[in-house]
Amino acid sequence: MVFGWGKKKQTDEPVEQKSVNRNISLSEVPQIIDDLSKLRESQTLSEIKNLRNNTAPLIDDLMKIGIVLEKDNLNIDDIDKHLAIIVVRGKQQVIDILKKDVKTLMQVSTIADAKKLDYFLTQLLKKVGDVLGRQTRVIHIFAKKYANQLTDNLKIMNENSDNISKLLKHYASTQSTFDEITEMLNKIESLNTELNDKRKRNIEILDNLKSFDEKKITLQNSLDEIHSSENYKKYIDLENKLNEFSNQKLKIKSEIDTQFTKISRPLGRYEYGSSLDKQQSGVLSTLVDDPFDALLPENSDTIIVILENIRKGISSGSISVKDTEKTLSQLTETEESLDNFIKKVSDYSSIFNSMKTELTELKPKNLTSLENEFSKNTSSQNDSHLKSKTILSEIDEINSQIPELISEIEGKLRIFSSSKYVISKS
């Protein structure tokens, strides 16, 4: 049960203040925060000290009431003995709380002191309120002369305690805002450092790009000089002829593949089912994979041996085929074509290798190295362009973040002053 005091409703009337612009640099903000923080701390402590001093006499009154009440028998001799017991018990509970828990208030010189005072008053008023709430009938009926004084004192004490709590909460809120501003300042400093680093890095990249451009011109001039030479023209002509001649390989290969496809089944079975020496095994494997590569003059006898062994295998039944006569006929056909195939492959390889050798001799000695260097330079140049583009994008992002943070700081400073701070980066 509540003992009987209420809480005074407080209303904050808005006060219109004329806004005045104040131009400051970003470097001034820390000092402004420090000054505002000290001012807010001083104001908060001053108001809490006044509340403490207004509350101290009321604390003394409560202690005096406890002393007087302890000596007052409340005329219990005139009431029923059962009721007297209840009154005495209630009186003693009130006396105990007033004598044991009500103590002289501590002095306040720091925010830490103010927090201790706030905690002490909050706990004290709760304890006293609980006891007086339980004993409200005893006090109002049998100790009526104390009730009004207790009610008035505790009402003011409660209001003072609430105001102290509000002041501390408001102070904590402002300190939190100051901390947020400090974090933003640190963020801006970090972004400025990052911005300077990225600008330096981009300058380095642009310098590299100039070097790449110069090197590209030099390399291109060297390549143009080679490309305009008679020797290079002969080289290109021969290279075109070689490419054109290479098409003949496809025709020869197609003809050979067509023939060996006819006996691919028995060739494959012979490969997996026979125990061959290293040379025969290598030739047979190549015949199965790509007959063109196997048809060399030095492999002719080995190929004949392989084909004859396959023929024996088919005849004996160790190599099964769908149509024995047809397969044997295809083997004969392949053996008869073998010399012609080997000659075509040999003639082609001879001409191709000769042209390849001549092409190698005609090729300018430094052409490959120049082309590789030109390609590498172009790749590095493109990579540098991309890096520069990325860094410039990051610089733009930072340049957009800093004004946003400054604007937030201006807004937060506006809370503490009638002046409207306009912050410049410098």
N, C-alpha and C positions, 0 to 999 in steps of 0.2 A: 504494500500500500504506500502511495506517495504521501510524504509528510504534509505537504500543503503549499510548497512554494512553486511558482511558475517560472517560465523562461520568457524574458522580455524579447519580443520579436524585433529584430533590427532590419531596417531597410536602408540600402545604399542608394542615395539619390545621385543619378548621373550628373556630373558637372561638365558642362561644355567648356572646352579649352581651345583657344585659338591655336591652330597648328602653325609652327614656325619651322621653316626648313633650315637645317644645319648641315653644311657640307663638310665632310671629314674624309680622311684617307683610310684605307683598310688597316694600315699600320697603327692608327689611333684607337681602333676598336678595343684591343686588350686593356688599355688604360681606362677607357670609358667603362668597360665591364667591371674592372676592379673598383673604380670610383663608385659606380652604382651599387655594387655588391656591399661595399663598406657603408654607404649611405643607408641602404635597406637594412643592414644589420644594426646600425646605430639607431634607426627609427624603431625597428622591432624591439630592441632591448629597452629603449626609452619607454615605449608604451607598456611593455610587460613589467618593467620596474614600477610604473605608476599603478598598474593593476595589482601588483604584489603588495605595494605600500597601502593601497586601499583595502586589501584583504587582510593584512596583518592585524589591524585592530579588531577585526571581526573574529579572527582566530583567538586573540586574547580574551574577547568576550566569551567565546565558547568555553575556554578553559576556566574562566571565572564562574560561569554558570555551573560547570561541573562541580566546582568546589562548594558553591552555595547550595546546590541541589543535594549534595551529599549530607549536608548538615540539616536540611529541612526534612522533618518527618512526615510532611504532607497531611498531617492530622489523621493519620491512619487509625488512631485509637477510637475514632468516632464512627468507623465503618465496620461492616461485617468482617470477621477474621479471615474467612476464605478469600474474600475480595482483597483484604489487606495483604495477603500473601502474594497475590497477583501484582498488586501495585508496587510492593517492595521489590519483587523480582524485576519488574519493568524498569523501575527507577534505577536499580543497580546496573542493569544493562546499559542504560543511557549514561550513567556516571562513568562506567568502565570505558565506553568508547570516547567520551569527552576527556577523560584523564589520561588514557593510554595512547590513543591515536592522534589526538589533536595536539600538534606541536608547533612551536614558534617557526615561522617561515624562514627559509634560507634566503640569503642575499643573492641577487642576480647581477652578474657582471659579464657573463658570456652566454652564448646560445646554448652551450651545454648545461649551464646552470638553469636556464629557462626551461629546458626540456625536463630536467629533474624536478623543477617546481611544478610543471604541468602534470607530470606523472603523480607527484605527491598529492596535489589537490584533487585530481581525478579519483584516485584511490580513496582518499579521505572522505570526499563527499559521497562516494558510493557506500562506504561503510557506515557513515553517520546516517545517510538517507535510509539505508536498509533497517538500521536499529530503530530510528525514529518512526519509520513507516510501520514497523511491527508494534511499536508502543504508542502509536498516535492517540489512542483513546485514553491511555493512562496519563499522558502529558496534557491533553486538552481538557480532561475532566479533573484530575487531581493535582496537576501542576500547571494550571492555566496561566499563572503569572509568568511562567517561563516560555510558554508556547509561542506567544507573539514575538518575543525577542529572538527565539530560535528560528522561527519562520522568516523574519525579516533578515536576520544575519545570513542564513543559509541561502536565501533567494539571491542576495547580492553576491555571495561567494560563488554560487553556481554560475551566475552571469559572468563574473570575472574569470572563472575557470574556463568557461566556454570561449570567452574572448581571447584568453591566452592560447588555447588550442588553435583557434582560428588564425591568430597571428603567426604561430609557428608553422602551421600548414601553408599559409601564404608565403612565409619566408622560404620554406622548403621548395615551394613551387617556383619562386623566383630564382633560387639557386639552381634548380634543375634547368631552367631556361638559360641561365648564364652558362651552365655546363654544355648545353646544346650549342650555344653560340661558339664556345671555345672549340668544340668538336668540329664545327663548320669551318672555323678559322684554320684549324689543323688540316682539314680536308683541302681547303683552298691552297694552303702552303704546299701540301703534297702534290696537288694537281699542277701548281706552277712549276715545281721541280720536274715533274714528269713532262710538262709542256716544253721546258727548256731542253731537256734531254732529247725529246723527239725532234725538236727543231734542229738541234745540232746534228742528230743522226740523218735528218733529211738533207741537210747541207752536204754532209759527207757523201750521201747517195748521189746527189746532183753533180758533185765533183767527179764521182766515179763515172757517171753517165757521159760527162764531157770526154773523159779518157776513152770510154768505149766508142764514142762517136769518132774521135780522132783515129783510134786504132782501126775502126771499120773502114774509114776512108783509105787508110794506108793499105790494108789487106785487099780492099776492092781494087785499088790501083794495080797491085801486084797480080791479082787474078786477071784483070782486064788485059794486062800486058801479056800474060801467058795465053789467054784466049785469042788474042789477035796474032799470035805467031803462026808461021806456016807449019811448024812441027805439030802444034796442037790441032790444026785443021786436019792434018794427016791422021793424027791419033783419033779424032772424032769420026772421020770417015771409016777407018778400020774398025773402030768400036761398033759402028752401025752395021758394017758388013758381018762382023762376028755375031752380033745379035741376030741378024737375018739368017746367017748360016746355022745358028743354034736351033732354028726351027726344023732343020732336017733331022735332028736327033729325035724329034717327036714322031716323025714319019717312020723312021727306022725302028724306034722303040715300039710303036703301035703294031708294026708288021711282026716283030719278034714276039710281043706279048700275045698277039692273036694266035700264033702257032703254039706257044708253050702253054697257053690256056687249055688247049685241047688235051694236054697230058698232065694238067695240074693235079688231078686227083691221085693218079699213081705216083707222081713225084712227091706229093705230101705224105702218102702212106709209106713210101720207101724211106723218107727222111726220118719218120718216127719209129720205123720198124727194123732199121738196119744198124749194124755196128760198123762205122766207117773210120778210116784213119783221119788225121787232122785236116789234110789237104782236101780229101774227098768231102768231108763234112762241111768245110768252108765253102767249096764250090756249089755243093748241093743246096746249102742254105741260101746262097745268093741267087741260084736258079729259081728257087721257090719265091723269094722276095722280089727280085728284079732281074730277069734273065739278061737284059742289056748289059748290066755290069759284070755278068759272069762270062760273057762271050768274048774272051781274050784268046789270042793264039796259044798261049802257054797253058790254057785250060782245056784245049780241044780234046786231048786224049782222055783226060779225066771225065769230061762230059760224056764221051762215047762209052766209057766203062760204066758210068752211072746209068745211061739209057739202056745198055745191054743187060745190066743187072736187073733193071726194072722189067725188061722184056722176059728174062728168065723167071722172075718172080710171078709175073702174070701167067706165064705158061704153066708154072708149077702149082699155081693156085695160092701161093703165099701172099700175093697182092691181089685183092679182089677188085674187079671192075664190072660194070653193068654189061658191057659188050666187049668181049675179049678180042674178037677179030678187028673190030673198029679201032680199038685202042692200040693193038699191035701195028695196025696200018698207020695210025697217027704217029707212033714212035718212029717207024721207018721214014715217014714223011719229014719228021723233025730232024732225024739223023742226016737225011739227004740235003736238007736246007742249012745244015749247021755251018758248012764251009762258007757258003754265001753270006750268012748272017755275020760270021766272024770277020769276013772281009769288009762288009759294010761298016761294022762297028770300028774296025781297025782303021779303015780309010777315013772315016769321019773323025775319029780321035786324033789321027795324025795331022789332018788339016786344021782341026780346032786348036790343038796344042801349038801348032806352028804359028797360027794367027795370034794366039794368046801370048806367045813369047814375043812376037813382033810388037804386039800392042803394049806389052810391058816395057819394051825397049823404047818405044816412041813416047810413052807417057812422061811428061815433064817431072823431073825428080822432086821438086818441091810442091807439086800440085796438091797431093793428098794432105800434106801438113798444112798448107795454106787454107784448103777447104775446111779441114778440121778446126783450125784456129778461128776461121771466120764463123763457123757454126757455133763454136764455144763462146765467142765474143757476142754473137747475136743473142744466144741463150742468156748470158749474164746481163746483157743490156735489157732484155725483156723482163728478167727477174728484178732488176733494179727499178724499172718503171713500176712494176707491180708493188714493190716494197714502198716506194715513194707515195704511190696512190693510197696505200693502206695507212701509212703514217699521217698523211694529210687528212684523211678521214678521221683518224684518232685525234688529231689536233683540233679539228672542227668540233668534235664531240666534247673535248675538254673546254674549249672556248665557249661552248653553250652551257656547260655545267657551272662554271665559275660565276657568271652573272646571276644564275638561278640561286646559288648559295648566298651571294651578296644580297639579293632581294629578300631572301628569308631572314637574314641577319637584320636588315633594315626593319622588317616587320616585327621581329622580336624586340628590338630596341625601342620601337614605338610604344610598347606596352609600359615602359618605365619612365617615359618622358613626354612632355607636351611638345617637345621638338621632334620634327620629322627628319631623321638622319638620312642624308643622301651620301652614299659611300662610293668613293672612286677607288680604282684598283691601285693607283700609285700611292 
